[in-house]
Amino acid sequence: MSSKRPTLADVAAAAHVSTAAVSRVVNGAPGVSAETREHVRRVIARLGYRPDPAARALANGHGSIVELFIVDEPGIFGTSPYYGRVTAGILRELAGEAQLRVHVVEEHRAAEALRTITASVGLVLINVPPGLAEQTYARCERMVSMGPSGRGVPYVDMANEEGAYAAIRHLHETGRRRIAALHGQEGNPCADARRAGYGRAIRELGLADISAIGKLRREAGYELALRLLAEQPGIDAFFVGCDLMATGTMQALADAGRRVPADVAVVGFDDSVIAVSTTPPLSSVHQPVEAMAAAATRALVRRELAPHWRLVFPASLQVRQSSAAG
């Protein structure tokens, strides 16, 4: 007999019902037949299952443990403003009355790590691959994703495509005609949407597609900008997939002897603290990350989530000196 404490998932497997059904029985919630309820109770007694107090508090709305689960390189958590802003938004919503646990795991470890925490707590996901998100949602209905994920998985997002589109229109209106783009990696829903916005704008404006794809990292911004400048010396503007990447782009322009914005304009995405800390200050599409994370947490704790639930925030461009008219 294993000494491991049985979980909600163990009860569900032994009873041949969903974890959601077991959760309803444990918490006295409706939605389970009397026969199933009695069956699940017998399995709970046989296995010796004891509900986690924090999970019970979450289910009853009296308190919570929220798990923030991020799929990325572990070292990036301390250098990406985005993750810090998500954390701040969650903590603001919890207001000290609950706990937040943060997991940063690489993709090859994500499935195993998720299996250990989805049985009894609320989850906020970032960068979890769609297939894995769908599998997790089938086991744990108390889950929300930051950005679109698997089919049916609830999510909070912003109008990424419209934000990118507005950035390109702005650059064009200020006289830029060779507008390059540095996009985030393919398969990232936010990066894909921003790439779509860039593509739509340049088609409407009759501009050439000058773009490159890489990770949303400072180093990628630097390397990709240098490459495009060598291939296309006439570039007069960059639209960059995130502010962190944009700092690398601005460094590449400085090293190439290009002035910002006199020679080349730059617009980033996120409107993080980075945007007001660069020289010159960076124009950026505003992403209300803290508000988005707070809304995701609020919906999670208040049990407002359902399959295909989504909340999309509007995008707005914050114009600063880096994209002034050339």
Secondary structure, 3 states (H helix, E strand, C coil): CCCCCCCHHHHHHHHCCCHHHHHHHHHCCCCCCHHHHHHHHHHHHHHCCCCCHHHHHHHHCCCCEEEEEEECCHHHHHCCHHHHHHHHHHHHHHCCCCEEEEEEECHHHHHHHHHCCCCCCEEEEECCCHHHHHHHHHHCCCEEEECCCCCCCCEEEECHHHHHHHHHHHHHHCCCCCEEEEECCCCCHHHHHHHHHHHHHHHHHCCCCEEEECCCCHHHHHHHHHHHHHHCCCCCEEEECCHHHHHHHHHHHHHCCCCCCCCCEEEEEECCHHHHCCCCCCEEEECCHHHHHHHHHHHHHCCCCCCCCEEEECCEEECCHHHCCC
